[in-house]
Amino acid sequence: MGIMGAAMAANLARAGFSVKVWNRTAGRAGLASAVEAGAVACPSLAETVNGAEAVFLCLGEEADLQDVVFRGDGVAARASAGTIIVDMSTTGPGCARESAAKLAEHNMAFLDAPVTGGDVGARNGTLTIMVGGDQSAFDKCMPFFQAMGKTIKHCGPVGSGQSLKLCNQVLCAVNMVAVCEAFQLAESLGIDPNLVVEVCGSGAAASWALSNLGPRIINEDFKPGFKISHMMKDLRLVRESLNSITRNFPGTKLAEEMFFVCEKLAGTAGGDQGTQAMMLAYKESNNAAV
């Protein structure tokens, strides 16, 4: 019940589905917002998944998925045979294929269904959902997906959704470099950065990041819609997926370096900032150059 999961659960409840929610850390603010929308908060994972047609997960990384699903009293042990397990986290194609194989031993289907659209898309139910897995499981879950997203695409077998999400994260990361550099150029040339959002955002240079995160950068609002620590994890997954591919990705490498600088600027809190905080790394770099 984090930034994304709580909003998605709330939209499922508002759509009229019977929704039970659980969070590993009690008292999370997202739990209250989901309950307010009509979901029922459960005290345990076992109670949450009992009798569920589908179990949706929105977690941080691969280790979290393994813990919640496969530990002794996790989802695999507590959900009923035939339950569809849907991972909406970004955990990589390898983790998705491994999870599907393990769940098949429990007679459970698995869909990897990572999302994009940020906190805005999660709240508004306009997420893009990229799904890998069995077509019949996808079809059964389509009504649920439609309550949470606007663009829902079955991308192929298990792991396909995760693979496409990594492509998406490369686009997001490198796009943030472009947004920050455009703002830096505007400042250097005496141009109001709001004009970059308003005018450039209406033409060929338009992007989700410019329109949605550009104003946050201008207002120095670095609260997370999507945390830098999560983006760093996703870019690690990109690197790991490239181990057997001999191609050069300099833009992705630069984005990762800038996120790393920003992460370290604020100490332990750096990774909790939104990805738009990359601008702080550019400002630090410029100050050092002066």
C-alpha positions in Angstrom: 0.0 0.0 0.0 2.7 2.4 -1.1 2.3 5.4 -3.4 1.2 3.3 -6.4 -0.4 0.2 -4.7 -2.8 2.1 -2.5 -4.1 4.2 -5.3 -4.6 1.1 -7.5 -6.4 -0.8 -4.8 -8.6 2.2 -4.2 -9.6 2.3 -7.9 -10.4 -1.4 -7.8 -12.7 -0.8 -4.8 -14.4 2.2 -6.4 -15.1 0.0 -9.5 -17.2 -2.3 -7.3 -14.8 -5.2 -6.8 -14.4 -6.8 -3.4 -10.9 -5.8 -2.4 -8.9 -6.9 0.6 -5.6 -5.1 1.3 -2.5 -5.8 3.4 0.8 -4.0 3.9 4.0 -5.5 5.4 4.4 -2.4 7.5 1.4 -1.6 9.7 0.0 1.9 9.8 1.0 2.9 6.2 -0.9 5.9 5.1 -1.9 4.2 1.9 -3.9 1.7 3.8 -6.3 4.4 5.1 -6.8 5.8 1.6 -7.6 2.3 0.2 -10.1 1.7 3.0 -11.7 5.0 2.5 -12.4 4.0 -1.1 -14.1 0.8 0.0 -11.3 -1.8 0.5 -11.0 -3.9 3.6 -7.7 -3.9 5.5 -6.7 -7.3 6.8 -4.3 -7.9 9.7 -2.5 -10.8 8.0 -1.4 -11.9 4.5 -3.2 -15.2 5.0 -6.5 -13.5 5.6 -6.0 -11.2 2.7 -5.4 -13.9 0.0 -7.9 -16.4 1.4 -10.6 -17.1 -1.3 -9.1 -14.5 -3.7 -9.7 -14.9 -7.4 -6.6 -12.8 -8.1 -3.8 -11.5 -5.9 -2.1 -8.2 -7.0 1.4 -7.4 -5.7 3.0 -3.9 -5.8 6.4 -4.3 -4.2 9.9 -2.8 -4.3 12.2 -5.4 -5.8 12.9 -9.0 -6.5 13.7 -9.9 -2.9 10.4 -8.4 -1.7 8.5 -10.6 -4.2 10.3 -13.7 -3.1 9.6 -12.9 0.6 5.9 -12.1 0.2 5.1 -15.0 -2.3 7.4 -17.8 -1.4 8.4 -17.6 2.2 6.9 -20.3 4.5 3.5 -18.7 5.0 3.5 -16.5 1.9 1.0 -16.2 -1.0 2.0 -19.5 -2.6 1.2 -21.3 0.7 -1.9 -19.4 1.6 -3.8 -18.7 -1.7 -6.0 -21.4 -3.3 -5.1 -23.5 -6.3 -6.3 -21.7 -9.4 -5.6 -18.2 -8.0 -4.0 -15.8 -10.5 -0.9 -14.0 -9.0 -0.3 -10.7 -10.7 3.0 -8.9 -10.0 2.7 -5.2 -10.8 6.2 -4.4 -9.5 9.3 -4.1 -11.7 11.3 -7.2 -11.0 12.8 -8.1 -14.3 12.0 -10.8 -16.9 14.2 -13.5 -15.2 12.4 -13.1 -11.8 9.1 -13.3 -13.6 9.9 -16.5 -15.4 11.3 -18.0 -12.2 8.2 -17.0 -10.2 5.8 -18.4 -12.8 7.6 -21.8 -12.7 7.4 -22.0 -8.9 3.7 -21.0 -8.8 2.9 -23.5 -11.4 3.9 -26.2 -8.9 1.1 -24.8 -6.7 -1.4 -24.8 -9.6 -1.4 -21.0 -9.7 -1.1 -18.8 -12.8 1.3 -15.9 -12.9 1.2 -12.6 -14.8 3.9 -10.1 -14.8 2.1 -6.7 -15.2 4.4 -3.8 -14.5 2.9 -0.3 -14.9 3.9 3.2 -16.0 2.2 6.5 -15.5 3.5 7.5 -12.1 1.5 8.5 -9.0 -0.8 10.6 -11.2 -1.8 7.6 -13.4 -2.2 5.4 -10.3 -4.6 7.9 -8.7 -6.6 8.6 -11.9 -6.8 5.0 -13.1 -4.9 5.9 -16.3 -1.9 3.7 -15.9 -0.3 1.8 -18.8 -0.1 -1.8 -17.9 2.3 -4.2 -19.7 1.4 -7.8 -19.2 3.2 -11.1 -19.8 1.8 -14.5 -19.3 -1.0 -16.9 -20.3 -3.7 -15.3 -22.5 -6.6 -16.9 -20.6 -5.3 -15.5 -17.2 -4.9 -12.2 -18.9 -8.4 -12.2 -20.2 -9.8 -13.1 -16.7 -7.9 -10.2 -15.2 -8.8 -7.7 -17.8 -11.8 -6.2 -15.8 -9.4 -5.6 -12.9 -6.8 -4.0 -15.2 -9.4 -1.7 -16.7 -10.2 -0.4 -13.2 -6.6 0.6 -12.8 -5.3 1.5 -16.2 -6.2 3.1 -19.6 -3.8 1.3 -21.9 -3.6 -2.5 -21.2 -1.5 -4.6 -23.5 -0.8 -8.4 -23.5 2.9 -8.4 -24.6 3.5 -12.1 -24.9 4.6 -15.0 -22.6 5.8 -14.6 -19.0 8.5 -12.0 -18.7 7.4 -10.0 -21.7 5.7 -7.3 -19.6 8.9 -6.9 -17.5 11.0 -6.7 -20.6 8.9 -3.9 -22.1 8.9 -2.1 -18.7 12.7 -2.0 -18.8 12.5 -0.4 -22.3 10.1 2.1 -20.7 12.5 2.9 -17.9 15.3 3.6 -20.3 13.0 6.1 -22.1 12.0 7.7 -18.7 15.6 7.9 -17.4 17.1 9.4 -20.6 14.1 11.7 -21.0 14.8 13.1 -17.6 18.3 14.0 -18.7 16.8 15.9 -21.6 14.3 17.8 -19.4 17.0 18.8 -17.0 19.4 19.9 -19.7 16.7 21.9 -21.4 16.0 23.7 -18.2 19.7 24.3 -17.7 19.9 25.8 -21.2 16.9 28.0 -20.6 18.4 29.4 -17.4 21.7 30.0 -19.2 20.0 31.9 -22.0 17.7 33.9 -19.8 14.5 32.0 -20.7 11.7 31.4 -18.2 11.6 27.6 -17.7 7.8 27.7 -17.6 8.0 28.5 -21.4 9.9 25.3 -21.9 7.0 23.4 -20.4 4.3 25.4 -22.1 5.7 25.9 -25.6 8.1 23.0 -26.1 5.6 20.7 -24.4 3.1 21.4 -27.1 5.4 20.4 -30.0 7.7 17.7 -31.1 9.6 17.8 -27.9 6.5 17.1 -25.8 6.8 14.3 -23.2 5.1 13.0 -20.1 8.1 13.9 -18.0 8.2 17.5 -19.3 4.5 18.1 -18.8 4.2 16.3 -15.4 7.6 16.6 -13.8 8.8 19.8 -15.4 6.5 22.0 -13.2 7.6 20.1 -10.1 11.3 20.9 -11.0 10.4 24.6 -11.4 8.7 24.6 -8.0 11.5 22.7 -6.5 9.1 20.0 -5.5 11.1 16.8 -5.3 8.6 14.7 -3.4 8.4 11.2 -5.1 5.8 10.1 -7.6 8.5 7.6 -8.4 11.5 7.3 -6.2 15.1 7.6 -7.4 15.9 4.4 -5.5 13.3 2.5 -7.5 14.7 3.9 -10.8 18.2 2.9 -9.8 16.9 -0.6 -9.1 15.2 -0.6 -12.5 18.4 0.5 -14.3 20.3 -2.2 -12.5 17.8 -4.7 -14.0 18.5 -3.1 -17.4 22.3 -3.6 -16.9 21.7 -7.2 -15.8 19.6 -7.9 -18.8 22.4 -6.6 -21.1 25.1 -9.1 -19.8 24.7 -11.2 -22.9 24.1 -8.3 -25.3 27.1 -6.5 -26.8 25.6 -3.1 -27.4 26.4 0.4 -26.1 23.9 2.4 -24.1 25.6 5.7 -23.3 22.4 7.7 -22.6 21.2 5.1 -20.1 24.7 5.1 -18.5 24.6 8.9 -18.2 21.2 8.9 -16.6 22.2 6.3 -14.1 25.3 8.4 -13.2 23.2 11.5 -12.6 20.7 9.7 -10.5 23.6 8.2 -8.5 25.0 11.7 -7.8 21.6 13.0 -6.7 21.1 10.0 -4.5 24.3 10.8 -2.7 23.7 14.5 -2.4 21.0 14.1 0.2 22.6 11.3 2.1 20.3 8.5 3.1 17.2 10.4 2.0 18.5 11.0 -1.5 16.9 7.8 -2.9 13.5 8.8 -1.5 13.3 11.8 -3.7 11.3 11.8 -7.0 13.2 11.2 -10.2 12.7 14.9 -11.1 15.4 15.6 -8.4 18.0 14.7 -11.0 18.0 18.5 -11.5 19.8 18.8 -8.2 22.7 16.7 -9.6 23.0 19.1 -12.6 23.0 22.1 -10.3 25.7 20.5 -8.1 27.8 19.7 -11.2 27.5 23.3 -12.5 28.4 24.7 -9.0 31.4 22.5 -8.9 32.5 23.7 -12.4 32.3 27.3 -11.3 
